[in-house]
Amino acid sequence: MEMYDIEKIRADFPILTREIYNRPLVYLDNAATTQKPRSVIDSIAEIYSTVNSNVHRGVHRLSREATELLEASRETVRRFLNAEKASEILFTRGTTESLNLLAASFGEAFMHEGDEVVLSEMEHHSNIVPWQLLQARRGIVIRVIPVTDDGRLDLDAFRSLLNERTKLVSVTHVSNVLGTVNPVEEIIRIAHAHDVPVALDGAQSAPFMPVDVRALDCDFYAFSAHKVYGPTGVGVLYGKERLLELMPPYQGGGEMIGHVRFSGTTFNELPYKFEAGTPNYVGNIAAAKALDYVSSLGLERIRAHEESLTRYAVEGLREIPNVRIYGHPSSLVSFNVEGIHHSDVGVLLDHMGVAVRTGHHCAQPLMERMNITGTVRASFALYNTRADVDAFLSALRKACSMF
Ligand SMILES: Cc1ncc(COP(=O)(O)O)c(C=O)c1O
C-alpha cells in the first residue's frame, strides 16, 4: 500500500489544475460524480489505440485480448466487493440501470400482485421509480421505512413492515443527502430472519468504505463506476448466484443467448444472460483501473480522510450564523442557510470557484419529509484538502454577507 500523500494524489488528477473564474477549482460535488485519475483517462486512449475489438465474438487475436481484459476487469470488481464468483458481477450502465434490472427481473421472477417490496424514505429516485413501474405492471405494493427526525431509518417501523407478502428489501447503504450510513448489517439480519433478501444501493458507499458483500451477506449490491473515479456509463449489479439463476434476462439481443430459433430461444449462462449486446468493454476495463487506484490507497484510509474533512467542514459551518445542517455528515454535508435559497448559495459559491450541488438531489420524498425544497451539499473525495474546505467556508461566509 502506498503512502497517503495528498499532493502526489492530486497530481494524478489533471482536472484539479483547472481554474474557474480565475480561481483554483474547489470541487466539492463528488457525490454527483468524481474526477478521474490519469491512469483511468489514459487507459481509455490506450485500449482504443492497442486492443480495440468487439469482445466474445471473434476468433482473432485482438478480440481475444479485449475479451481477456474485459473478464479481468470483472474479476477486479469481484475482488473489490469480495463476491464469491465473477459470474455474480453484472456490468450495467450505472446504479440506475442496475436497480432497473433488479426491479424488472427480480419482479418478474418473484413478485406477483399484492407482493411487497420495502424501500425507505431516504431513497434516490432510482430506487423508487423502477419499483413504481413494476407496481404499474404487476400490482405490487411498495412499503416505506420512515426516516426519523434526526435523519436515521426507523428500524422498529422497519420490523413492523415485514410480513409474509414481503419479497425484497431495497435500501440505500449511505444516503446521498443526509450522509447517514445505514445499519445495513442489522437490516439484513432482520430481513433474513424473515427469509427476505436485501438489495443495497451502494452508489455512495462504494467510493467511501470497504464493502464486502459476503461479510454483509447482502443479496444484491449496485454501484456506479463514475462515482468511484471511473468513467461514466459503467455500473455494476452484484447478485447472489442462486437468485440470479432464477431471474429472467432484462434485455434481449446478442451475447445473452444460448441458441435462437423462432420457436424459442435459450439463454446464456451468468453473467452474460444479463448483458445483451456489445458491452461497454472500454469503459469496464477503465473502471477496473479506477478500482485498482482506490484499492492501492485503501478504502479505510480514504474513509478516514473524507470523514476528517467533513468533520472540519461541519465545525466551520457551525460557526456561520443561520446555517442548518441535516442528517449525519460522513463524506458529505447537506445544509441550508436560513433566508437564502439553496440555489442562490450554489451560484454564489460557483462564482468563487467552489462547485457544490444544490436542489433535491433526486430524493424528493426525503425533501418532503424534511419540509424543504432542497439543500446545499458539499461532498468530499480522496483528493480534497483542508484548503478546499477553507476556500468553501470563506466563500460561504462571503455569500452570506451579501444577503
Ligand atoms: C444513492 C444514489 N443512488 C443512485 C444514484 C444513481 O446513480 P447513477 O446516476 O450513476 O445511475 C445516485 C447518484 O446520484 C445516488 O447517490
The ligand as an SDF file (V2000), in Angstrom:
LIG
                    3D

 16 16  0  0  0  0  0  0  0  0999 V2000
  -27.7400    6.9520   -3.5090 C   0  0  0  0  0  0  0  0  0  0  0  0
  -27.7510    7.0240   -5.0100 C   0  0  0  0  0  0  0  0  0  0  0  0
  -28.3960    6.0820   -5.7010 N   0  0  0  0  0  0  0  0  0  0  0  0
  -28.4090    6.0700   -7.0410 C   0  0  0  0  0  0  0  0  0  0  0  0
  -27.7780    7.0410   -7.7760 C   0  0  0  0  0  0  0  0  0  0  0  0
  -27.8530    6.9820   -9.2810 C   0  0  0  0  0  0  0  0  0  0  0  0
  -26.6150    6.7850   -9.8270 O   0  0  0  0  0  0  0  0  0  0  0  0
  -26.3860    6.9150  -11.4170 P   0  0  0  0  0  0  0  0  0  0  0  0
  -26.9790    8.2330  -11.8200 O   0  0  0  0  0  0  0  0  0  0  0  0
  -24.9090    6.8620  -11.5630 O   0  0  0  0  0  0  0  0  0  0  0  0
  -27.0800    5.7640  -12.0590 O   0  0  0  0  0  0  0  0  0  0  0  0
  -27.0850    8.0390   -7.1100 C   0  0  0  0  0  0  0  0  0  0  0  0
  -26.4100    9.1160   -7.8790 C   0  0  0  0  0  0  0  0  0  0  0  0
  -26.5680   10.2840   -7.6370 O   0  0  0  0  0  0  0  0  0  0  0  0
  -27.0700    8.0350   -5.6900 C   0  0  0  0  0  0  0  0  0  0  0  0
  -26.4220    8.9890   -4.9990 O   0  0  0  0  0  0  0  0  0  0  0  0
  1  2  1  0
  2  3  1  0
  2 15  2  0
  3  4  2  0
  4  5  1  0
  5  6  1  0
  5 12  2  0
  6  7  1  0
  7  8  1  0
  8  9  2  0
  8 10  1  0
  8 11  1  0
 12 13  1  0
 12 15  1  0
 13 14  2  0
 15 16  1  0
M  END
$$$$
